[in-house]
Amino acid sequence: MAKELPLEDIKKLVGTEVYVSGWKKIEQDQINQFAEATEDHQWIHVDPEKAAKGPFGTTIAHGFLTLSHIPFFSYQGAVSPVGAKMSINYGLNKVRFLNPVAVGSKIRDRIVLANVEEQPGGRILITTTHTIEIEGQEKPACVAESLGLVFV
């Protein structure tokens, strides 16, 4: 749930970690559903038998499946200006997939507020950096800079 704060207080948070999510387990059923939705049926994702003999020893989540968790994590810990009517996904600046997420792994998100920019028409562009970690691993799965456009 978004935490509402005055815009000036949100601006003071730029450069700080504003939220760390709980862990979420990635299951094969979710990977298969993502493969169906995107029509990306590469064996490394959907064929446990073949993947067991592959480079990771098991199936792995699609990089874009990992990335697609950003809204889920963001809604839990977002900061929003008081009086915001709505926000929309405005895009991404930079995304890197650094470490595969093996089936059965747990991921979480560390969110840093990177920038807050007031725009004409009562809009505020909020940039957040997401580091999606894998439980028990030093190297994160994904680092992405996400843009949200807030309407006040």
C-alpha positions, 0 to 999 in steps of 0.5 A, spaced: 500 500 500 502 506 498 504 511 503 502 518 502 507 524 504 507 531 502 511 532 495 516 536 499 517 530 504 518 525 498 523 529 495 527 529 501 527 521 500 531 522 493 537 517 494 535 513 499 532 506 500 524 507 501 522 499 501 525 492 502 519 487 500 518 480 503 520 474 499 516 471 494 517 464 491 518 463 484 514 456 482 514 452 475 507 453 474 508 461 474 514 460 469 509 456 465 504 461 465 508 466 463 511 462 457 504 461 455 502 469 456 509 471 452 509 465 447 516 464 450 517 456 451 524 456 451 526 449 454 530 452 459 524 455 462 519 450 461 522 443 460 524 441 467 527 434 464 532 438 459 533 443 463 536 439 469 542 437 464 543 444 462 547 449 465 543 451 471 541 444 473 534 446 473 529 451 470 529 458 470 524 464 470 524 468 464 528 475 465 522 479 464 518 474 469 523 477 474 522 484 471 514 483 471 514 483 479 516 490 479 509 493 480 507 487 485 513 490 489 512 497 488 505 497 490 507 494 497 512 500 498 511 506 494 511 513 496 505 517 493 504 525 494 498 527 498 492 528 493 495 523 488 489 521 483 493 515 480 499 513 477 501 509 471 507 505 469 511 510 464 517 505 462 524 503 464 531 507 463 535 501 464 534 494 465 540 488 467 539 481 468 545 479 472 543 472 475 538 467 473 532 465 478 532 458 479 525 455 480 523 454 487 528 460 489 525 466 493 526 473 490 525 480 493 526 487 491 530 493 494 527 500 492 531 506 492 527 513 490 532 515 485 529 522 482 522 526 483 521 531 477 515 535 477 512 536 470 506 541 467 499 539 468 499 536 475 504 530 473 510 528 477 515 523 474 518 518 480 524 514 478 525 508 482 531 503 482 529 496 483 534 491 485 531 484 485 535 479 490 535 472 490 535 469 497 542 466 499 545 469 493 550 475 493 549 477 486 542 480 484 537 477 479 535 484 476 537 491 477 532 496 473 530 503 473 523 504 473 519 510 471 512 512 474 508 518 472 503 520 478 497 525 477 495 530 482 
